[in-house]
Amino acid sequence: MLRCEVRNMAPRSRIQKQVLNLYKELLNITKPQPSLSEYIQEEFRRNAKLPKTDTIKIEYLLRRGWRQLDMLKTSSVSGGGVFEKEADRTNRNKLDKPDN
């Protein structure tokens, strides 16, 4: 029964296979760091909404992901940082400063 369902699915494109492979590798390497794994999952979910026709953006994100994976694999990197959006940083700074 399962075999019939798999046959009816369209075969994955080369780029889809690359995205899935990158996702698996990133999750495997970040198992010891749950917060980093959660960040990766959120990023992939957010970018899953990109139209399949936006190949330039998809390929850019793939290259960026592979570079980040390489950085995580090096022994000198012990964790990953997350960049804040400008608006988040501005709001946080306003909260940290006392009113005069």
Secondary structure, 3 states (H helix, E strand, C coil): CHHHHHHHCCCCCHHHHHHHHHHHHHHHHCCCCHHHHHHHHHHHHHHCCCCCCCHHHHHHHHHHHHHHHHHHHCCCCCCCCCCCCHHHHHHHHHHHCCCC
